[in-house]
Amino acid sequence: MTITIRTKLNKAAFAKFLILRWYKRPIGWLYTFVGLGSLLNLIFLLNNSTKADMPLDATIIITVVTLLVMPGLTLLQAHRSFGQNSRLAETIQYSFRHDAVLITGESFNSSFDWSKLYGITEQKDWVLLRETKALFHLVDKSAFSQEQLEDFRDLVRSKLNLKLKLRH
């Protein structure tokens, strides 16, 4: 049995994925926590005539960097990736067979055995075909019909060497 889907990644969805990925990591939460603490300190500094622990300039810089610059850089990264790598914007066909995964884009073809994958991670809107812990193919889950998604889950469960994180 072969499960075949076609999908096209758009810049906004890719940017959303990167932002959510940033905030799923502990460093994303740490930046937010530090930024909110700096914002509260800034409000305190502006409303009180007493000296706070941190100078006003440093508080403003920390607040802006942690709450605005880091998410902004993530959005810039998504925009740049789309501009530099035309494959991201191509229509891609994925064929999942019992022995291999075939990926066909408008300008490329690729195939690999299931044994070459590190794992599969299913998220709310995405399926990540992980070649390594950090390198993956991003597949839009909406490209699957409900039946195809169930068949895909059954297929990957049969692959004993894969690390799986599937939704039920």
MDAnalysis code that builds the backbone (N, CA, C; Angstrom):
import MDAnalysis as mda
import numpy as np

u = mda.Universe.empty(504, n_residues=168, atom_resindex=np.repeat(np.arange(168), 3), trajectory=True)
u.add_TopologyAttr("name", ["N", "CA", "C"] * 168)
u.add_TopologyAttr("resid", np.arange(1, 169))
u.add_TopologyAttr("resname", ["MET", "THR", "ILE", "THR", "ILE", "ARG", "THR", "LYS", "LEU", "ASN", "LYS", "ALA", "ALA", "PHE", "ALA", "LYS", "PHE", "LEU", "ILE", "LEU", "ARG", "TRP", "TYR", "LYS", "ARG", "PRO", "ILE", "GLY", "TRP", "LEU", "TYR", "THR", "PHE", "VAL", "GLY", "LEU", "GLY", "SER", "LEU", "LEU", "ASN", "LEU", "ILE", "PHE", "LEU", "LEU", "ASN", "ASN", "SER", "THR", "LYS", "ALA", "ASP", "MET", "PRO", "LEU", "ASP", "ALA", "THR", "ILE", "ILE", "ILE", "THR", "VAL", "VAL", "THR", "LEU", "LEU", "VAL", "MET", "PRO", "GLY", "LEU", "THR", "LEU", "LEU", "GLN", "ALA", "HIS", "ARG", "SER", "PHE", "GLY", "GLN", "ASN", "SER", "ARG", "LEU", "ALA", "GLU", "THR", "ILE", "GLN", "TYR", "SER", "PHE", "ARG", "HIS", "ASP", "ALA", "VAL", "LEU", "ILE", "THR", "GLY", "GLU", "SER", "PHE", "ASN", "SER", "SER", "PHE", "ASP", "TRP", "SER", "LYS", "LEU", "TYR", "GLY", "ILE", "THR", "GLU", "GLN", "LYS", "ASP", "TRP", "VAL", "LEU", "LEU", "ARG", "GLU", "THR", "LYS", "ALA", "LEU", "PHE", "HIS", "LEU", "VAL", "ASP", "LYS", "SER", "ALA", "PHE", "SER", "GLN", "GLU", "GLN", "LEU", "GLU", "ASP", "PHE", "ARG", "ASP", "LEU", "VAL", "ARG", "SER", "LYS", "LEU", "ASN", "LEU", "LYS", "LEU", "LYS", "LEU", "ARG", "HIS"])
u.atoms.positions = np.array([
    [0.843, -1.184, 0.000],
    [0.000, 0.000, 0.000],
    [0.891, 1.251, 0.000],
    [0.540, 2.212, -0.792],
    [1.253, 3.486, -0.864],
    [0.306, 4.617, -0.478],
    [0.768, 5.488, 0.386],
    [0.018, 6.674, 0.779],
    [0.692, 7.849, 0.080],
    [-0.059, 8.539, -0.770],
    [0.500, 9.653, -1.531],
    [-0.265, 10.927, -1.202],
    [0.492, 11.970, -0.875],
    [-0.101, 13.287, -0.603],
    [0.688, 14.348, -1.346],
    [0.033, 15.470, -1.599],
    [0.682, 16.637, -2.208],
    [0.464, 17.817, -1.272],
    [1.526, 18.573, -1.096],
    [1.430, 19.710, -0.190],
    [2.318, 20.848, -0.683],
    [1.956, 22.056, -0.305],
    [2.759, 23.235, -0.642],
    [2.833, 24.103, 0.604],
    [4.034, 24.325, 1.057],
    [4.276, 25.121, 2.247],
    [4.199, 26.600, 1.890],
    [3.498, 27.386, 2.705],
    [3.498, 28.826, 2.460],
    [4.287, 29.535, 3.558],
    [4.705, 30.735, 3.258],
    [5.600, 31.486, 4.142],
    [4.971, 31.743, 5.511],
    [3.691, 32.089, 5.534],
    [3.032, 32.390, 6.809],
    [2.952, 31.149, 7.697],
    [2.617, 30.012, 7.119],
    [2.541, 28.771, 7.896],
    [3.920, 28.363, 8.401],
    [4.933, 28.554, 7.572],
    [6.297, 28.227, 7.967],
    [6.751, 29.129, 9.117],
    [6.435, 30.408, 9.028],
    [6.787, 31.352, 10.092],
    [6.080, 30.981, 11.395],
    [4.816, 30.621, 11.298],
    [4.062, 30.207, 12.484],
    [4.702, 28.964, 13.106],
    [5.098, 28.007, 12.268],
    [5.753, 26.803, 12.767],
    [7.032, 27.160, 13.521],
    [7.848, 28.055, 12.961],
    [9.108, 28.428, 13.609],
    [8.877, 29.154, 14.936],
    [7.880, 30.034, 14.975],
    [7.570, 30.745, 16.221],
    [7.116, 29.749, 17.288],
    [6.192, 28.845, 16.924],
    [5.719, 27.853, 17.898],
    [6.850, 26.937, 18.343],
    [7.744, 26.607, 17.431],
    [8.893, 25.758, 17.770],
    [9.806, 26.473, 18.761],
    [9.993, 27.783, 18.576],
    [10.824, 28.573, 19.483],
    [10.238, 28.546, 20.899],
    [8.911, 28.720, 20.997],
    [8.291, 28.791, 22.314],
    [8.029, 27.425, 22.941],
    [8.240, 26.348, 22.215],
    [8.145, 25.012, 22.816],
    [9.446, 24.633, 23.512],
    [10.499, 25.353, 23.218],
    [11.802, 25.073, 23.825],
    [11.934, 25.882, 25.120],
    [12.637, 25.349, 26.100],
    [12.804, 26.084, 27.372],
    [13.443, 27.463, 27.197],
    [14.344, 27.617, 26.253],
    [14.991, 28.914, 26.052],
    [13.972, 29.971, 25.613],
    [12.966, 29.562, 24.845],
    [11.909, 30.490, 24.435],
    [11.123, 31.005, 25.627],
    [10.807, 30.097, 26.540],
    [10.085, 30.496, 27.752],
    [10.969, 31.344, 28.659],
    [12.251, 31.012, 28.727],
    [13.170, 31.792, 29.552],
    [13.260, 33.233, 29.042],
    [13.386, 33.390, 27.722],
    [13.423, 34.743, 27.146],
    [12.143, 35.506, 27.470],
    [11.011, 34.837, 27.359],
    [9.734, 35.491, 27.653],
    [9.661, 35.891, 29.126],
    [10.062, 34.987, 30.005],
    [10.040, 35.267, 31.441],
    [10.946, 36.461, 31.778],
    [12.157, 36.465, 31.236],
    [13.090, 37.573, 31.472],
    [12.520, 38.871, 30.894],
    [11.929, 38.777, 29.700],
    [11.345, 39.963, 29.078],
    [10.194, 40.545, 29.877],
    [9.327, 39.669, 30.374],
    [8.205, 40.153, 31.186],
    [8.696, 40.726, 32.512],
    [9.722, 40.094, 33.100],
    [10.310, 40.653, 34.324],
    [10.906, 42.023, 34.076],
    [11.585, 42.173, 32.961],
    [12.165, 43.472, 32.607],
    [11.080, 44.507, 32.350],
    [9.987, 44.079, 31.722],
    [8.873, 44.992, 31.469],
    [8.258, 45.474, 32.787],
    [8.075, 44.552, 33.725],
    [7.542, 44.948, 35.035],
    [8.517, 45.889, 35.748],
    [9.805, 45.604, 35.654],
    [10.811, 46.484, 36.246],
    [10.780, 47.864, 35.590],
    [10.603, 47.886, 34.267],
    [10.524, 49.153, 33.545],
    [9.321, 49.968, 34.013],
    [8.188, 49.314, 34.157],
    [6.984, 50.004, 34.653],
    [7.234, 50.554, 36.055],
    [7.870, 49.734, 36.889],
    [8.207, 50.192, 38.246],
    [9.127, 51.407, 38.201],
    [10.150, 51.359, 37.340],
    [11.088, 52.481, 37.234],
    [10.391, 53.756, 36.786],
    [9.485, 53.634, 35.856],
    [8.808, 54.818, 35.323],
    [7.780, 55.392, 36.303],
    [7.249, 54.555, 37.190],
    [6.209, 55.005, 38.121],
    [6.733, 55.400, 39.494],
    [7.973, 55.108, 39.781],
    [8.515, 55.411, 41.109],
    [9.756, 56.276, 40.985],
    [9.897, 57.137, 41.947],
    [11.067, 58.007, 41.941],
    [12.263, 57.348, 42.622],
    [12.032, 56.201, 43.294],
    [13.150, 55.521, 43.961],
    [13.958, 54.740, 42.944],
    [15.188, 54.462, 43.288],
    [16.071, 53.707, 42.404],
    [15.687, 52.239, 42.418],
    [15.672, 51.644, 41.261],
    [15.443, 50.200, 41.160],
    [16.785, 49.498, 41.037],
    [16.738, 48.189, 40.961],
    [17.968, 47.390, 40.885],
    [18.730, 47.613, 39.585],
    [18.043, 47.918, 38.510],
    [18.661, 47.996, 37.195],
    [18.473, 49.401, 36.615],
    [19.471, 49.945, 35.928],
    [19.300, 51.256, 35.296],
    [18.220, 51.198, 34.206],
    [17.607, 52.334, 33.948],
    [16.520, 52.423, 32.985],
    [16.941, 51.978, 31.591],
    [18.112, 52.397, 31.118],
    [18.575, 52.035, 29.773],
    [18.706, 50.527, 29.606],
    [19.328, 49.870, 30.585],
    [19.515, 48.417, 30.514],
    [18.169, 47.704, 30.531],
    [17.230, 48.195, 31.313],
    [15.905, 47.584, 31.387],
    [15.183, 47.690, 30.052],
    [15.261, 48.836, 29.418],
    [14.622, 49.021, 28.112],
    [15.240, 48.078, 27.083],
    [16.556, 47.993, 27.062],
    [17.247, 47.126, 26.096],
    [16.861, 45.664, 26.304],
    [16.901, 45.192, 27.540],
    [16.553, 43.791, 27.826],
    [15.106, 43.505, 27.443],
    [14.208, 44.426, 27.757],
    [12.788, 44.237, 27.433],
    [12.585, 44.137, 25.932],
    [13.165, 45.063, 25.189],
    [12.992, 45.070, 23.732],
    [13.607, 43.823, 23.096],
    [14.808, 43.462, 23.518],
    [15.480, 42.295, 22.935],
    [14.691, 41.023, 23.191],
    [14.271, 40.816, 24.414],
    [13.623, 39.549, 24.753],
    [12.188, 39.435, 24.245],
    [11.474, 40.537, 24.212],
    [10.065, 40.453, 23.804],
    [9.825, 40.759, 22.332],
    [10.726, 41.511, 21.683],
    [10.487, 41.896, 20.293],
    [11.533, 41.354, 19.322],
    [12.802, 41.455, 19.685],
    [13.859, 41.095, 18.744],
    [13.889, 39.595, 18.462],
    [13.805, 38.754, 19.485],
    [13.895, 37.305, 19.254],
    [12.745, 36.783, 18.376],
    [11.485, 37.119, 18.663],
    [10.430, 36.697, 17.734],
    [10.594, 37.326, 16.347],
    [11.074, 38.568, 16.305],
    [11.305, 39.230, 15.017],
    [12.372, 38.529, 14.204],
    [13.441, 38.096, 14.861],
    [14.492, 37.358, 14.162],
    [13.975, 36.018, 13.629],
    [13.087, 35.387, 14.357],
    [12.495, 34.122, 13.900],
    [11.665, 34.355, 12.642],
    [10.894, 35.427, 12.623],
    [10.110, 35.762, 11.425],
    [11.024, 36.111, 10.257],
    [12.091, 36.835, 10.527],
    [13.063, 37.177, 9.491],
    [13.712, 35.907, 8.933],
    [14.015, 34.962, 9.805],
    [14.591, 33.689, 9.372],
    [13.639, 32.960, 8.418],
    [12.353, 32.953, 8.725],
    [11.373, 32.305, 7.850],
    [11.329, 32.999, 6.496],
    [11.312, 34.323, 6.500],
    [11.281, 35.091, 5.258],
    [12.533, 34.827, 4.422],
    [13.695, 34.854, 5.084],
    [14.953, 34.611, 4.389],
    [15.039, 33.193, 3.829],
    [14.586, 32.221, 4.605],
    [14.622, 30.826, 4.153],
    [13.796, 30.645, 2.892],
    [12.646, 31.281, 2.837],
    [11.811, 31.183, 1.643],
    [12.467, 31.852, 0.449],
    [13.172, 32.956, 0.689],
    [13.845, 33.646, -0.400],
    [15.075, 32.913, -0.903],
    [15.789, 32.246, -0.010],
    [17.039, 31.594, -0.374],
    [16.868, 30.153, -0.844],
    [15.831, 29.470, -0.380],
    [15.645, 28.068, -0.720],
    [14.306, 27.899, -1.440],
    [14.343, 27.906, -2.752],
    [13.107, 27.836, -3.529],
    [12.363, 26.517, -3.322],
    [13.055, 25.483, -2.868],
    [12.392, 24.195, -2.629],
    [11.320, 24.280, -1.549],
    [11.491, 25.205, -0.616],
    [10.498, 25.345, 0.445],
    [9.127, 25.745, -0.102],
    [9.116, 26.494, -1.186],
    [7.860, 26.994, -1.740],
    [7.285, 26.107, -2.847],
    [7.962, 25.014, -3.163],
    [7.496, 24.130, -4.239],
    [6.348, 23.235, -3.767],
    [5.540, 22.803, -4.722],
    [4.570, 21.753, -4.444],
    [5.350, 20.450, -4.352],
    [5.137, 19.729, -3.272],
    [5.897, 18.501, -3.022],
    [4.939, 17.333, -2.863],
    [5.297, 16.241, -3.511],
    [4.524, 15.006, -3.381],
    [5.313, 14.032, -2.515],
    [4.654, 13.522, -1.489],
    [5.240, 12.516, -0.612],
    [4.525, 11.200, -0.870],
    [5.295, 10.155, -1.107],
    [4.738, 8.809, -1.255],
    [5.357, 7.936, -0.174],
    [4.504, 7.455, 0.702],
    [4.950, 6.615, 1.803],
    [4.627, 5.171, 1.452],
    [5.662, 4.395, 1.177],
    [5.496, 2.982, 0.857],
    [5.979, 2.153, 2.039],
    [5.703, 0.866, 2.022],
    [6.129, 0.021, 3.138],
    [7.647, -0.061, 3.252],
    [8.382, 0.151, 2.153],
    [9.834, 0.014, 2.173],
    [10.595, 1.340, 2.103],
    [9.944, 2.426, 1.673],
    [10.677, 3.677, 1.454],
    [9.738, 4.881, 1.455],
    [10.356, 6.052, 1.540],
    [9.658, 7.331, 1.403],
    [10.195, 7.987, 0.137],
    [9.284, 8.390, -0.751],
    [9.666, 9.078, -1.984],
    [9.168, 10.514, -1.885],
    [10.056, 11.458, -2.163],
    [9.704, 12.881, -2.106],
    [10.027, 13.479, -3.464],
    [9.008, 14.061, -4.095],
    [9.181, 14.634, -5.422],
    [8.705, 16.083, -5.400],
    [9.638, 16.982, -5.702],
    [9.297, 18.392, -5.818],
    [9.322, 18.805, -7.273],
    [9.102, 20.075, -7.528],
    [9.115, 20.573, -8.899],
    [10.524, 20.542, -9.493],
    [11.552, 20.605, -8.631],
    [12.927, 20.648, -9.127],
    [13.820, 19.562, -8.521],
    [13.248, 18.608, -7.803],
    [14.077, 17.582, -7.169],
    [13.288, 16.306, -6.931],
    [14.032, 15.217, -6.772],
    [13.502, 13.909, -6.382],
    [14.397, 13.370, -5.284],
    [13.792, 12.717, -4.321],
    [14.560, 12.133, -3.241],
    [13.837, 10.891, -2.754],
    [14.603, 9.933, -2.299],
    [13.996, 8.752, -1.685],
    [14.942, 8.210, -0.640],
    [14.377, 7.577, 0.358],
    [15.187, 6.956, 1.396],
    [14.394, 5.849, 2.060],
    [15.135, 4.883, 2.575],
    [14.520, 3.793, 3.321],
    [14.063, 4.318, 4.671],
    [13.063, 3.683, 5.231],
    [12.585, 4.066, 6.550],
    [13.707, 3.975, 7.581],
    [14.625, 3.041, 7.380],
    [15.721, 2.845, 8.340],
    [16.658, 4.056, 8.400],
    [16.609, 4.925, 7.401],
    [17.461, 6.118, 7.381],
    [16.873, 7.261, 8.200],
    [15.613, 7.130, 8.620],
    [14.979, 8.171, 9.422],
    [15.306, 7.984, 10.893],
    [15.524, 9.086, 11.565],
    [15.743, 9.088, 13.017],
    [14.416, 8.858, 13.732],
    [13.348, 9.500, 13.227],
    [12.048, 9.357, 13.867],
    [10.977, 10.167, 13.170],
    [9.766, 10.034, 13.685],
    [8.594, 10.758, 13.173],
    [7.947, 11.465, 14.357],
    [7.674, 12.758, 14.190],
    [6.969, 13.523, 15.216],
    [5.704, 14.090, 14.593],
    [4.578, 13.768, 15.206],
    [3.302, 14.314, 14.747],
    [2.886, 15.415, 15.710],
    [2.664, 16.585, 15.169],
    [2.181, 17.713, 15.950],
    [0.747, 18.020, 15.534],
    [0.184, 19.055, 16.100],
    [-1.205, 19.411, 15.793],
    [-1.408, 19.651, 14.301],
    [-0.518, 20.414, 13.671],
    [-0.681, 20.783, 12.267],
    [0.373, 20.190, 11.342],
    [1.373, 19.506, 11.894],
    [2.519, 19.076, 11.104],
    [2.930, 17.652, 11.417],
    [3.571, 17.026, 10.438],
    [4.282, 15.776, 10.639],
    [5.737, 16.055, 10.277],
    [6.634, 15.737, 11.176],
    [8.060, 15.949, 10.941],
    [8.714, 14.602, 10.678],
    [9.277, 14.456, 9.490],
    [10.047, 13.266, 9.152],
    [11.491, 13.598, 9.498],
    [11.966, 13.100, 10.612],
    [13.266, 13.496, 11.154],
    [14.388, 12.638, 10.599],
    [15.309, 13.289, 9.884],
    [16.517, 12.602, 9.437],
    [17.534, 12.551, 10.571],
    [17.574, 13.609, 11.361],
    [18.369, 13.670, 12.588],
    [17.480, 14.368, 13.608],
    [18.023, 14.606, 14.790],
    [17.245, 15.302, 15.811],
    [16.855, 16.712, 15.370],
    [17.731, 17.362, 14.590],
    [17.512, 18.760, 14.195],
    [17.101, 18.948, 12.737],
    [17.326, 17.962, 11.876],
    [17.034, 18.080, 10.446],
    [15.802, 17.249, 10.109],
    [14.821, 17.887, 9.472],
    [13.578, 17.171, 9.206],
    [12.879, 17.707, 7.970],
    [11.969, 16.889, 7.441],
    [11.060, 17.294, 6.374],
    [9.755, 17.684, 7.054],
    [9.247, 18.840, 6.713],
    [8.040, 19.384, 7.322],
    [6.854, 19.110, 6.406],
    [5.920, 18.292, 6.882],
    [4.769, 17.898, 6.075],
    [3.505, 18.461, 6.723],
    [2.728, 19.208, 5.944],
    [1.474, 19.782, 6.427],
    [0.460, 18.658, 6.623],
    [-0.026, 18.514, 7.848],
    [-0.949, 17.430, 8.164],
    [-2.280, 17.563, 7.425],
    [-2.645, 18.762, 7.037],
    [-3.922, 18.949, 6.351],
    [-3.922, 18.315, 4.958],
    [-2.741, 17.938, 4.457],
    [-2.665, 17.271, 3.152],
    [-3.162, 15.828, 3.225],
    [-3.184, 15.252, 4.422],
    [-3.684, 13.893, 4.619],
    [-5.202, 13.905, 4.779],
    [-5.881, 12.934, 4.176],
    [-7.273, 12.694, 4.550],
    [-7.235, 11.967, 5.894],
    [-8.353, 11.873, 6.578],
    [-8.375, 11.185, 7.870],
    [-7.962, 9.720, 7.710],
    [-8.425, 9.090, 6.645],
    [-8.069, 7.686, 6.390],
    [-6.574, 7.550, 6.087],
    [-6.038, 8.461, 5.283],
    [-4.607, 8.428, 4.978],
    [-3.768, 8.629, 6.240],
    [-4.215, 9.528, 7.118],
    [-3.482, 9.781, 8.348],
    [-3.460, 8.539, 9.234],
    [-4.584, 7.865, 9.346],
    [-4.628, 6.626, 10.132],
    [-3.734, 5.553, 9.513],
    [-3.786, 5.422, 8.180],
    [-2.921, 4.456, 7.493],
    [-1.445, 4.807, 7.690],
    [-1.129, 6.105, 7.635],
    [0.247, 6.553, 7.853],
    [0.711, 6.196, 9.265],
    [-0.137, 6.460, 10.267],
    [0.223, 6.120, 11.649],
    [0.478, 4.619, 11.796],
    [-0.391, 3.810, 11.180],
    [-0.200, 2.352, 11.235],
    [1.112, 1.953, 10.566],
    [1.409, 2.583, 9.433],
    [2.634, 2.279, 8.706],
    [3.871, 2.594, 9.542],
    [3.920, 3.781, 10.139],
    [5.116, 4.151, 10.901],
    [5.217, 3.368, 12.208],
    [4.098, 2.962, 12.774],
    [4.154, 2.122, 13.980],
    [4.796, 0.767, 13.681],
    [4.677, 0.312, 12.436],
    [5.258, -0.977, 12.058],
    [6.777, -0.896, 11.874],
    [7.313, 0.308, 11.854],
    [8.761, 0.504, 11.696],
    [9.394, 0.551, 13.085],
    [10.009, -0.526, 13.495],
    [10.485, -0.678, 14.868],
    [11.665, 0.214, 15.220],
    [12.447, 0.638, 14.240],
    [13.643, 1.422, 14.536],
    [13.375, 2.919, 14.685],
    [12.153, 3.369, 14.460],
    [11.848, 4.798, 14.501],
    [11.443, 5.254, 15.887],
    [11.895, 6.451, 16.275],
    [11.393, 7.096, 17.467],
    [10.094, 7.799, 17.075],
    [9.011, 7.450, 17.728],
    [7.701, 7.983, 17.339],
    [7.106, 8.860, 18.429],
    [6.519, 9.954, 17.987],
    [5.678, 10.789, 18.832],
    [4.444, 11.089, 18.015],
    [3.437, 10.217, 18.150],
    [2.222, 10.355, 17.352],
    [1.068, 10.801, 18.219],
    [0.151, 11.531, 17.598],
    [-1.089, 11.921, 18.285],
    [-2.091, 10.791, 18.101],
    [-3.010, 10.682, 19.018],
    [-3.978, 9.579, 18.922],
    [-5.267, 10.040, 18.304],
])
